[in-house]
Amino acid sequence: MKRLLLCCAAFGLVTTGEAKVVEQTVEYRDGEVTCRGFLVYDDNLPGPRPATMVIHDWTGLGDFVRDYCRRLAALGYVALAADYYGQGTTAASPQEAGKLAGAVRGTPAMRTRGSAALAVLQQHPRVDRTKVVALGFCFGGTAALQLSYTGAELAGVVSLHGGLTPPEAGDVGKLRARYLILHGADDPHVPPAQVQTFEEALRAAQVDWQLIAYGGAVHAFTNPAAGHDPSRGAAYHEGAAKRSWEHLKLFLAEVCG
C-alpha cells in the first residue's frame, strides 16, 4: 500500500496565551485513493507529544470534525482528521451520506483508510507515536474500533455514538488499546442487545474498557447539526455533549500521560 504525505496548505493563527495554531491540509494515499486530511497543532508546544486521529461521521470530513480537532489542539494534542471517502468528499444529503458510507463500511477500506491516516500522523515530527488515540463519531466510531482490531499501535480508542461492532475471533489477540465508549442510552441505531454483545466481546478479550451511557441521548448527540428532535433517532443533546467532552479529556490524560 503506497502512502504519500503532502502538506498542501498551512497557516498560523495567534490566539490567547501566545499559542500559534498551525492548520494544514494533508494529502496521503490509500492504494489508488487520494485522501485529504486536516491537521492542527500548537506550534509553540515542544514535541514529540500525544496525538489524536479523529474520524468523521457518515457525512464526511466537515466543519464539525475540524472544530473538534481545534478543541483538541487547544488542549495540547496534535490532531489529524482522517478522510475516509477520499478527495475530501462530503455528503450534501442523508441519501448521499448513506451511499458514501456504504461504499466503505464492510469493505477492506474500513481498515486500510484508517491505517493510512495513522501512518501519516505517527510519522509527524511533533508526534509521540506511542501516545496516539483514535476517536470517531457515528460511522467514525465504528471505524476507530475497526482500526484497533488490526493491532494498530494505539494507546486508546474512543467511540462517540458509534456502531459497536465487536472484534472477530481472529482479531481478539491483536487488541492492544484501551477503550472508551461514549454511548447514547436511547440510541435506536445501537440497541441494548448490540451493546451487550459488544461488552461481552471486550470482556472476553480481557482488555481495558469502559462504557458510559447518557440517559435521554440518542444517536449523534455531540453534533448540533443533528437537530433537536430525539424522536428521529438522531439529535443533539447538550448535556451529553458536554459530559462526553469531559470524559474524553479524562481518558486522554490517562492513556497519554
C-alpha positions in Angstrom: 0.0 0.0 0.0 1.5 3.3 -1.1 1.2 6.2 1.3 2.3 9.7 0.4 2.3 12.7 2.7 2.0 16.2 1.2 1.3 19.4 3.1 -0.9 21.3 0.7 -1.7 24.4 2.7 -0.7 25.8 6.1 -1.4 29.0 8.1 -0.7 30.1 11.6 -3.3 31.6 13.9 -2.2 33.6 17.0 -4.7 33.1 19.9 -4.6 34.0 23.6 -1.7 32.6 25.6 0.6 33.2 22.6 -0.4 29.9 21.1 0.4 29.6 17.4 -2.1 27.2 15.9 -0.9 25.6 12.6 -3.6 24.1 10.4 -2.7 22.0 7.3 -4.5 20.2 4.6 -2.6 16.9 4.3 -2.8 14.6 1.3 -2.0 10.9 1.5 -2.9 7.8 -0.3 -4.7 4.6 0.5 -3.9 2.5 -2.6 -5.3 4.4 -5.6 -7.4 6.7 -3.4 -6.1 10.2 -2.6 -7.2 11.3 0.8 -7.3 14.9 2.2 -6.9 15.1 5.9 -6.9 18.1 8.2 -4.0 18.5 10.7 -3.9 21.1 13.5 -1.5 21.7 16.4 0.0 24.4 18.6 3.4 25.2 17.1 4.7 26.7 20.4 4.5 23.4 22.3 7.5 21.2 22.1 7.3 17.7 20.6 7.1 14.9 20.4 3.7 14.9 22.2 0.4 13.0 22.3 -1.9 13.0 19.2 -5.4 12.2 18.3 -6.7 10.8 15.0 -10.3 12.0 14.5 -12.7 10.1 12.2 -15.8 11.9 10.7 -19.4 10.7 10.7 -21.1 9.5 7.6 -21.3 13.0 6.1 -17.5 13.2 5.6 -14.8 15.5 6.9 -16.7 18.7 7.5 -16.7 21.7 9.8 -17.8 19.7 12.9 -14.7 17.5 12.9 -12.4 20.4 12.0 -13.7 22.3 15.0 -13.3 19.3 17.2 -9.7 19.0 16.1 -9.1 22.6 17.0 -10.5 22.0 20.5 -8.1 19.0 20.9 -5.2 21.1 19.7 -6.1 23.8 22.3 -5.5 21.0 24.9 -2.0 20.4 23.5 -2.7 17.4 21.2 -1.7 17.1 17.6 -5.0 16.3 15.9 -5.5 14.8 12.5 -9.0 14.5 10.9 -8.8 11.5 8.7 -10.6 11.4 5.3 -12.3 8.0 4.8 -14.0 8.9 1.5 -11.1 10.4 -0.5 -10.7 13.8 -2.1 -12.2 15.4 1.0 -15.6 14.3 -0.2 -18.6 15.3 1.9 -22.3 14.5 1.5 -25.0 17.0 0.6 -27.9 14.8 1.8 -28.5 11.8 4.0 -29.1 9.7 0.9 -25.6 10.7 -0.4 -24.1 10.1 3.0 -25.6 6.6 3.1 -24.0 5.8 -0.3 -20.6 7.2 0.7 -20.6 5.3 4.0 -21.9 2.1 2.4 -19.1 2.1 -0.2 -16.6 1.9 2.7 -18.4 0.1 5.5 -17.9 -3.7 5.4 -15.0 -3.5 2.9 -11.2 -3.7 3.5 -11.2 0.2 3.2 -12.8 0.4 6.6 -9.5 -0.6 8.0 -6.9 0.5 5.3 -8.1 4.1 5.3 -7.5 4.3 9.0 -4.1 2.6 8.7 -3.0 5.1 6.0 -4.1 8.1 8.1 -2.5 6.7 11.3 0.8 6.2 9.5 0.8 9.9 8.4 0.1 11.0 12.0 2.7 8.7 13.6 5.4 10.0 11.2 4.9 13.6 12.1 7.9 15.1 13.9 5.7 16.6 16.6 4.0 13.3 17.5 4.9 10.7 20.1 3.8 7.6 18.2 3.3 5.6 21.4 0.6 8.1 22.6 -1.9 8.2 19.7 -5.6 7.9 20.4 -8.2 7.2 17.6 -11.6 8.6 18.1 -14.7 8.9 15.9 -18.3 9.9 15.6 -21.1 7.5 14.5 -19.5 5.9 11.3 -16.2 7.2 12.6 -16.6 5.5 16.0 -17.1 2.2 14.2 -14.0 2.9 12.0 -11.9 3.7 15.1 -12.8 0.3 16.5 -12.0 -1.5 13.3 -8.6 0.2 13.1 -7.8 -1.1 16.6 -8.8 -4.6 15.6 -5.9 -4.6 13.1 -3.4 -4.4 16.0 -2.6 -0.8 15.2 -0.3 1.0 17.6 -2.9 2.9 19.5 -2.8 3.9 23.2 -6.6 4.4 23.2 -9.8 4.3 21.2 -12.9 6.4 21.7 -16.3 5.8 20.1 -18.8 8.6 20.3 -22.2 7.4 19.5 -20.6 4.8 17.1 -21.8 1.5 15.9 -20.5 -1.1 18.3 -19.2 -3.9 16.1 -17.3 -6.5 18.2 -13.9 -7.8 17.1 -13.9 -11.0 15.1 -12.4 -14.1 16.6 -9.2 -13.7 14.6 -8.8 -10.1 15.8 -9.0 -10.7 19.6 -5.3 -11.5 20.1 -4.4 -8.2 18.3 -6.1 -5.8 20.6 -3.6 -3.5 22.4 -5.6 -0.3 23.1 -7.7 0.9 25.9 -11.3 1.6 25.1 -13.8 4.4 26.0 -17.3 4.0 24.6 -19.5 7.1 24.9 -23.0 6.0 24.1 -26.5 7.4 23.9 -28.5 5.2 26.2 -31.6 5.7 24.0 -29.9 5.3 20.6 -32.2 3.2 18.4 -29.4 2.6 15.9 -27.3 0.8 18.6 -29.9 -1.1 20.7 -29.2 -2.7 24.1 -28.7 -6.2 22.6 -25.9 -4.9 20.4 -24.3 -3.1 23.4 -24.4 -6.3 25.4 -22.8 -8.3 22.7 -20.1 -5.7 22.3 -19.4 -5.6 26.1 -19.2 -9.4 26.3 -16.7 -9.4 23.4 -14.4 -6.9 25.2 -14.8 -8.7 28.5 -13.8 -12.0 26.9 -10.8 -10.3 25.2 -9.7 -9.1 28.7 -8.9 -5.6 27.5 -9.2 -2.3 29.4 -12.6 -0.8 28.6 -15.3 1.4 29.9 -18.7 2.3 28.5 -20.6 5.4 29.6 -24.3 5.7 28.6 -26.0 9.0 28.7 -29.7 8.9 29.6 -32.0 10.6 27.2 -29.4 10.8 24.5 -29.9 9.2 21.1 -27.6 8.9 18.0 -25.3 11.9 17.1 -25.7 13.5 20.5 -22.5 15.6 20.2 -23.4 17.3 16.9 -25.7 20.4 16.8 -26.3 19.8 13.1 -28.3 16.6 14.1 -31.2 18.8 15.2 -33.1 18.7 18.5 -35.8 16.1 17.8 -34.8 12.8 19.5 -37.9 11.1 18.0 -36.0 11.0 14.7 -33.4 8.7 16.3 -30.5 11.2 15.9 -30.4 14.5 17.8 -28.0 16.9 19.6 -28.1 16.5 23.4 -26.3 19.4 25.1 -25.8 17.7 28.4 -24.4 14.5 26.9 -22.2 16.5 24.6 -20.7 18.4 27.5 -20.2 15.4 29.6 -18.7 13.3 26.8 -16.1 16.1 26.2 -15.2 15.9 29.9 -15.0 12.2 29.9 -12.9 12.3 26.7 -10.4 14.7 28.3 -10.0 12.5 31.4 -9.4 9.4 29.2 -6.8 11.2 27.0 -5.0 12.4 30.1 -5.0 8.9 31.5 -3.8 6.9 28.4 -1.4 9.6 27.1 0.2 10.6 30.4 
